[in-house]
Amino acid sequence: MINNSNKVQLSGYTVSVMMSQTIGGRYRIIQQIGKGGFAVTFIAEDTQRPGNPQCVIKQFKPIATDEKTLQAGKTLFVQEAQTLEQLGNHDQIPRLLAHFEENQEFYLVQEFIEGHDLNEEMLPGKPLSEAFVVQLLQDILEVLAFVHQQGVIHCDIKPSNIRRRLSDGKIVLIDFGAVNQISTQVVNSQGETTFTLAIGTRGYMPSEQANGNPKFSSDIYALGIICIQALTGIHPDSQEGGELTTYPADTTYPTTGEIIWRDRAQVSPQLANILDKMVCYDFRERYYSANEALQAIKELSSTSPLKKALIGVGIATSVALLIAFFYQFYKLREPKHNINFLSYENSQYDIKIKYAEGWIKQEQGDFFGEVAEFFPTDKNLSHSCPLEMAIRINDLPKKLLSLEEYKNLAVKKIKNNNPSTHITDESSPTTTLSNFRAYKLIYTRQDGKCHLRVMETGTVRHNKAYYITYTAESSQYSNFLPIAEKMINSFQILKND
């Protein structure tokens, strides 16, 4: 367990959470895995079920806490929980396990889906084949068609909300955006309920949804954007994708708002026509619902050349499932998160840290500021890709830098070394390293054939920058994250001020 306290700042209010805290009388928080404008998502253990299985908990706090807004929020919360209960009858949508209110905050408890999201398959600058995209599109539409048939609009279709389940390779649709309305509503003096923000994600959200009026076809738009992203290797939002400064800024018709993308992909006119219809600026010109789009894709799949290609995808999928089996085999050999920790102390730099038993400690001297590295002894776990924790200490220039200034330098250095990287700044007022205020950056980098995810946590003390990096193959990043966070939380700067 991670035994530290965090207060997460979210758009003007603070949601207080405690790692290892038990909420709802049974759910013990393990780690935070995401946060949005008005919600935080955790992995937790259900202490009242045999084996303490993991589950996903989403915590909401209304933007306003007056009695009318709280009552309206509670009503909406119950309605959305009932909707999720109904949707969970589908095998490819997580089951709702529980919902409750505690300390004027609302909680949803859902089934944990072991696997990875589409961001792991859709790498920047690496277009996917048309056959793969068609199969992916059909798989997602089949689940989305069920959602639309229940009268529900997902409202936040994006790669991170589409998971590929490890056990069978199937697509699972998660994190329905409409639930976020619980936090964004306010009630005025006349008792009318309004929502303060549009629900959705920039780049995947069409204009009518941004204006607070989502349609079934809004989900179709988002899915079409995902497919274009897969075919081109280009992220739809330059602010999200870093290098993608020309999409969609100079790739839309100025008068119609339609996206120009065909010249950036190897795609048949038949599929391109379907995708163009899916992402029409005017929602009335799109497919009305997922079922209508699904029929178009099925007709496309029945054509001879593409059908042959899809047979190849079926073979590839079988191979992928075989790989998933061996991945699960190796996963059973991973070190458990409740293992013992050993102490490492460096008197030269006045630092101390605890590292996982069974990991190798390697001191680096003063090589590019690197003091020590820690990594698992079993090379099979990393599949020849780096999996390590590294401590680095750099002298600051004579002109002392603030934490914010050093963080900006760190971001610049990361981008210089990895021009195509996407950096997420997860720093908050409560981010600490050795109990000192710190920054936290998460980014990706390519190392040969290895697609790596890196978490860098750093602080500034005694005219020096102290920072720790956790590096792992993207597919293994979350598996070792609890160990990495324990190590980071144990880090101490022993030198007194």
C-alpha positions in Angstrom: 0.0 0.0 0.0 1.0 3.6 -0.5 0.9 5.2 2.9 0.8 8.9 2.2 -1.8 11.7 2.2 -2.7 13.6 -1.0 -5.0 16.5 -1.6 -5.9 16.8 -5.2 -6.7 20.3 -6.5 -9.5 20.2 -9.1 -10.7 23.4 -10.8 -11.0 25.5 -7.7 -11.8 23.0 -5.0 -9.8 20.3 -3.2 -10.8 16.7 -3.0 -9.1 15.2 0.1 -8.1 11.5 -0.2 -5.8 9.3 1.9 -3.9 6.5 0.4 -4.6 3.3 2.4 -7.8 5.0 3.6 -10.9 2.8 3.7 -14.0 4.4 2.3 -17.6 3.2 2.2 -16.6 0.9 5.1 -14.9 -1.6 2.8 -12.8 -0.1 -0.1 -9.1 0.5 0.7 -7.5 3.0 -1.6 -4.4 1.6 -3.4 -3.4 4.3 -5.9 -4.8 7.2 -7.9 -4.9 6.4 -11.6 -6.6 9.5 -13.1 -8.1 12.9 -12.5 -10.3 15.2 -14.6 -11.9 18.5 -14.0 -14.2 17.3 -11.3 -13.5 13.7 -10.5 -10.6 11.5 -9.3 -10.3 7.8 -10.1 -8.6 5.3 -7.9 -7.8 1.6 -7.8 -9.0 0.1 -4.5 -9.3 -3.3 -2.8 -12.6 -4.6 -1.7 -11.8 -5.8 1.8 -15.2 -7.6 2.3 -14.8 -10.0 -0.7 -12.7 -13.1 -0.7 -9.1 -12.4 -1.9 -9.7 -8.6 -1.6 -10.2 -8.2 -5.4 -9.4 -4.9 -7.0 -12.0 -2.4 -8.2 -12.1 1.1 -9.7 -13.6 3.9 -7.7 -14.6 7.3 -9.1 -15.0 10.1 -6.6 -17.1 13.2 -7.4 -17.6 16.4 -5.5 -20.2 19.0 -6.6 -18.8 22.4 -7.6 -21.3 24.0 -5.2 -22.3 22.7 -1.8 -25.5 24.5 -1.0 -28.4 22.3 0.0 -30.3 22.5 -3.3 -27.3 21.7 -5.4 -26.4 18.7 -3.2 -29.9 17.4 -3.4 -30.0 17.8 -7.2 -26.6 16.1 -7.4 -27.8 13.2 -5.3 -30.8 12.7 -7.6 -28.6 12.9 -10.7 -26.1 10.5 -9.1 -28.7 7.9 -8.4 -30.0 8.2 -11.9 -26.6 7.8 -13.5 -25.8 4.8 -11.2 -29.0 3.2 -12.4 -27.9 3.8 -16.0 -24.5 2.3 -15.3 -26.2 -0.7 -13.6 -28.2 -1.3 -16.8 -25.2 -0.8 -19.1 -23.1 -3.2 -17.0 -25.3 -6.1 -18.3 -23.1 -6.0 -21.4 -20.0 -8.1 -21.2 -17.8 -5.3 -22.6 -18.9 -2.6 -20.2 -17.6 -2.7 -16.6 -20.2 -3.8 -14.0 -21.3 -1.3 -11.4 -20.5 -2.9 -8.0 -21.7 -0.2 -5.7 -22.5 3.5 -5.3 -22.6 5.6 -2.2 -22.4 9.1 -0.7 -19.9 10.0 2.0 -19.0 13.4 3.4 -20.9 15.3 0.7 -19.0 13.4 -2.0 -20.3 10.8 -4.4 -18.6 7.5 -5.2 -19.1 4.9 -8.0 -17.5 1.5 -7.6 -16.9 -0.5 -10.8 -15.3 -3.7 -12.0 -11.6 -3.4 -12.7 -10.7 -4.4 -16.3 -7.2 -5.8 -16.5 -5.6 -4.8 -19.8 -4.5 -1.7 -21.6 -6.2 1.2 -23.3 -5.9 2.2 -27.0 -3.2 4.7 -26.3 -0.8 1.7 -26.1 -1.8 0.6 -29.6 -2.0 4.0 -31.3 1.5 5.4 -31.1 2.3 8.9 -32.3 3.7 8.9 -35.8 3.0 5.2 -36.4 -0.1 4.8 -38.6 -2.1 1.5 -38.4 -3.3 -0.5 -41.3 -6.7 0.0 -42.8 -7.7 -3.6 -42.1 -6.8 -3.2 -38.4 -8.8 0.0 -38.2 -11.8 -1.5 -39.8 -11.8 -4.4 -37.3 -11.3 -1.9 -34.4 -14.1 0.3 -35.6 -16.5 -2.7 -35.9 -15.5 -4.0 -32.4 -16.2 -0.6 -30.8 -19.4 0.1 -32.7 -20.9 -3.2 -31.6 -20.5 -2.1 -28.0 -21.5 1.4 -28.7 -24.7 0.2 -30.5 -25.8 -1.4 -27.3 -25.2 1.8 -25.4 -27.2 3.8 -27.8 -30.0 1.3 -27.8 -30.4 2.0 -24.1 -30.9 5.6 -24.9 -27.4 6.6 -23.5 -24.8 8.9 -25.0 -21.3 8.0 -23.8 -20.1 11.7 -24.2 -16.3 10.9 -23.8 -15.2 8.5 -26.4 -11.4 8.6 -26.6 -8.5 6.1 -26.7 -8.0 6.2 -22.9 -11.6 5.2 -22.4 -11.4 2.2 -24.7 -9.6 -0.8 -23.1 -8.5 -4.1 -24.6 -9.1 -6.8 -22.0 -6.1 -9.0 -21.3 -8.1 -12.2 -20.8 -9.6 -12.3 -24.3 -8.4 -9.3 -26.3 -12.0 -7.8 -26.5 -12.7 -4.1 -26.5 -14.3 -2.7 -23.2 -15.9 0.7 -23.1 -15.3 2.6 -19.8 -15.7 6.0 -18.1 -19.0 7.4 -19.4 -18.7 11.2 -19.5 -22.3 12.0 -18.6 -21.5 10.9 -15.0 -19.3 13.9 -14.7 -22.4 16.1 -14.7 -22.8 15.2 -11.1 -20.0 17.6 -10.2 -20.6 20.3 -12.8 -24.2 21.2 -12.0 -25.4 24.2 -10.0 -28.9 25.2 -8.9 -29.9 28.8 -9.3 -32.2 30.8 -7.0 -35.3 29.8 -9.1 -34.4 26.1 -8.5 -33.3 25.5 -12.1 -30.4 23.1 -12.6 -27.7 24.1 -15.1 -24.3 22.6 -15.9 -21.2 24.7 -15.7 -19.0 22.8 -18.3 -19.5 20.8 -21.4 -18.6 17.1 -20.9 -16.1 15.6 -23.2 -12.4 15.8 -24.3 -10.9 18.4 -26.6 -10.1 17.0 -30.0 -12.7 14.3 -29.8 -15.7 16.5 -28.9 -17.8 17.9 -31.8 -19.2 21.5 -31.7 -22.7 20.6 -30.6 -21.4 18.7 -27.6 -19.0 21.6 -26.8 -22.1 23.8 -26.7 -23.8 21.4 -24.2 -26.1 19.6 -26.6 -24.6 16.1 -27.3 -26.3 13.7 -29.7 -25.9 10.0 -30.4 -23.9 11.2 -33.4 -21.5 13.0 -31.1 -20.2 9.6 -30.1 -19.9 8.7 -33.8 -17.8 11.9 -34.4 -15.4 11.0 -31.6 -15.0 7.4 -32.8 -14.4 8.7 -36.4 -11.6 11.0 -35.0 -10.0 8.0 -33.3 -10.0 6.1 -36.5 -8.4 9.0 -38.4 -5.8 9.3 -35.6 -5.1 5.5 -36.0 -4.7 5.8 -39.8 -2.6 8.9 -39.8 -0.6 8.5 -36.5 -1.6 12.1 -35.8 -3.3 13.2 -32.5 -6.4 15.4 -33.0 -5.4 18.1 -30.5 -2.0 19.9 -30.9 -2.0 20.7 -27.2 -2.4 17.1 -26.3 -0.1 15.7 -29.0 2.9 18.1 -28.8 4.3 17.7 -32.3 0.9 17.9 -34.0 0.7 21.6 -34.4 -1.0 21.4 -37.8 -3.9 19.2 -36.8 -6.6 20.4 -36.9 -5.5 24.1 -37.1 -4.7 24.1 -40.8 -6.5 20.9 -41.8 -10.1 22.1 -41.8 -12.0 23.9 -44.5 -12.4 27.4 -43.1 -16.0 27.7 -44.4 -17.4 24.3 -43.5 -15.2 23.1 -40.6 -14.7 19.7 -42.3 -11.4 17.9 -41.6 -8.9 17.3 -44.4 -6.9 14.1 -43.6 -7.0 11.7 -46.6 -3.6 12.8 -48.0 -2.0 11.8 -44.7 -3.2 8.2 -44.7 -3.1 5.1 -46.9 -6.8 4.5 -47.0 -9.4 3.2 -49.5 -12.0 5.7 -50.8 -14.8 3.4 -49.3 -13.5 3.6 -45.7 -12.5 7.3 -46.1 -16.1 8.1 -47.2 -17.5 6.4 -44.1 -15.1 8.2 -41.8 -15.8 11.6 -43.5 -19.5 11.0 -42.8 -18.7 10.1 -39.2 -16.8 13.4 -38.6 -19.1 15.8 -40.5 -19.2 19.2 -38.7 -23.0 19.2 -39.0 -24.3 16.5 -36.7 -27.3 16.0 -39.1 -25.0 14.8 -41.8 -23.4 12.1 -39.7 -24.7 8.5 -39.1 -27.5 9.0 -36.6 -26.4 6.2 -34.2 -23.8 3.5 -33.7 -26.0 0.9 -35.3 -26.4 2.9 -38.5 -22.6 3.3 -38.7 -22.1 -0.4 -37.9 -24.2 -1.5 -40.8 -22.1 0.7 -43.1 -18.9 -1.0 -41.8 -20.3 -4.5 -42.2 -21.2 -3.8 -45.8 -17.6 -2.5 -46.3 -16.2 -5.6 -44.6 -18.1 -7.9 -47.0 -16.2 -6.5 -50.0 -13.6 -9.0 -51.3 -10.2 -7.3 -51.0 -10.9 -6.0 -47.6 -12.4 -9.2 -46.4 -9.1 -11.0 -47.2 -7.3 -8.3 -45.3 -9.6 -8.8 -42.3 -8.9 -12.5 -42.3 -5.3 -11.5 -41.8 -6.3 -9.4 -38.9 -8.2 -12.3 -37.4 -5.0 -14.4 -37.6 -3.1 -11.4 -36.1 -5.7 -11.2 -33.3 -5.2 -14.9 -32.5 -1.5 -14.3 -32.3 -2.1 -11.3 -30.0 -4.2 -13.5 -27.7 -1.4 -16.0 -27.6 1.0 -13.2 -26.7 -1.5 -12.1 -24.0 -1.4 -15.6 -22.6 2.4 -15.5 -22.2 2.2 -12.0 -20.9 -0.2 -13.3 -18.2 2.3 -16.1 -17.5 5.1 -13.6 -16.9 2.7 -11.4 -15.0 2.3 -14.1 -12.4 6.0 -14.0 -11.9 6.0 -10.2 -11.1 7.0 -9.2 -7.6 4.0 -8.6 -5.4 3.4 -5.1 -4.1 3.5 -6.2 -0.5 7.2 -7.4 -0.7 9.9 -6.3 1.7 12.0 -3.2 1.2 15.7 -2.7 1.8 17.4 0.6 2.7 20.0 2.4 0.6 21.9 5.4 2.0 24.5 7.6 0.3 26.5 9.7 2.7 28.2 11.6 -0.1 24.9 13.1 -1.2 23.1 12.8 2.1 20.2 10.9 0.7 18.3 7.7 1.7 15.7 5.5 0.0 14.0 2.2 0.3 14.1 -0.2 -2.6 12.3 -3.4 -3.4 13.8 -6.7 -2.2 14.9 -8.6 -5.2 15.9 -5.5 -7.1 19.5 -4.7 -8.0 21.1 -1.5 -6.6 23.8 0.0 -8.8 25.6 3.2 -7.8 26.6 5.4 -10.7 28.9 7.9 -9.2 28.5 11.3 -10.9 27.6 10.2 -14.4 25.3 12.9 -15.7 24.1 13.6 -12.2 23.0 10.0 -11.8 23.6 8.7 -8.2 22.0 5.3 -8.2 19.8 2.9 -10.2 17.5 0.2 -9.1 16.0 -2.5 -11.4 14.5 -6.0 -11.2 16.8 -9.0 -11.4 14.5 -11.0 -13.7 15.1 -9.7 -17.2 12.1 -11.5 -18.5 9.9 -9.0 -16.7 11.1 -6.1 -18.9 11.2 -8.1 -22.2 14.6 -6.4 -22.9 13.1 -3.0 -22.4 14.3 -0.7 -19.6 12.5 -1.0 -16.3 14.3 1.0 -13.6 14.3 3.7 -10.9 17.0 6.3 -11.0 18.1 9.0 -8.6 19.7 12.1 -10.0 21.2 15.1 -8.4 22.3 18.2 -10.3 23.9 21.4 -9.2 21.9 24.5 -9.8 23.4 27.6 -11.6 24.7 30.4 -9.5 21.4 32.2 -10.1 19.2 30.0 -7.9 16.1 28.6 -9.6 12.7 28.2 -8.1 10.9 24.9 -8.3 8.7 26.2 -11.1 11.7 27.5 -13.0 13.5 24.2 -12.7 10.4 22.3 -13.7 10.2 24.4 -16.9 13.8 23.6 -17.6 13.0 19.9 -17.1 10.1 20.1 -19.6 12.4 21.8 -22.1 15.1 19.2 -21.7 12.6 16.3 -22.1 11.2 17.9 -25.3 14.7 18.5 -26.7 15.6 14.8 -26.2 12.2 13.5 -27.3 10.6 16.0 -29.8 7.5 13.8 -30.3 6.8 13.2 -26.6 3.5 14.0 -24.8 4.2 15.5 -21.4 1.5 15.4 -18.6 2.2 17.8 -15.7 0.6 16.1 -12.7 2.2 18.5 -10.2 -0.2 19.8 -7.5 0.2 21.9 -4.4 0.5 18.7 -2.4 3.1 16.9 -4.6 6.2 16.3 -2.4 9.6 14.6 -2.4 11.2 14.1 1.0 8.4 16.2 2.4 9.4 19.2 0.2 7.2 20.7 -2.4 7.9 19.0 -5.7 6.9 18.6 -9.4 5.7 15.5 -11.2 5.9 14.9 -14.9 4.8 11.9 -16.9 5.9 11.5 -20.5 6.7 8.9 -23.2 9.8 8.2 -25.1 11.0 5.7 -27.7 14.0 3.5 -27.1 14.6 1.4 -30.2 11.5 -0.9 -30.3 10.5 -0.1 -26.7 7.7 2.4 -26.1 8.5 3.7 -22.7 6.6 5.7 -20.1 8.5 7.8 -17.6 7.4 9.4 -14.3 9.8 12.1 -13.1 9.4 13.6 -9.6 11.8 16.3 -8.4 12.4 19.1 -5.9 15.0 21.9 -5.4 17.0 22.1 -2.1 20.5 23.3 -1.0 21.4 24.7 -4.4 20.7 21.3 -6.0 17.9 19.6 -8.0 16.9 16.2 -6.6 14.8 14.1 -8.9 13.8 10.4 -9.3 12.7 8.8 -12.6 10.6 5.7 -12.9 10.9 4.2 -16.4 9.0 1.2 -17.8 7.6 -0.3 -21.0 4.1 1.2 -21.4 2.4 -2.2 -21.1 4.2 -2.8 -17.7 4.1 0.8 -16.3 1.0 0.4 -14.1 2.1 -3.1 -12.9 5.2 -1.7 -11.1 3.8 1.8 -10.3 2.9 0.9 -6.7 6.5 -0.2 -6.0 7.8 2.9 -7.7 5.6 5.1 -5.7 6.6 3.4 -2.4 10.3 4.0 -3.3 9.6 7.7 -4.2 7.6 8.2 -1.0 10.5 6.7 1.1 13.1 9.1 -0.4 14.8 11.4 2.2 17.2 14.3 1.8 19.1 14.0 5.1 21.0 17.3 4.9 19.5 19.9 7.2 18.6 23.4 6.0 
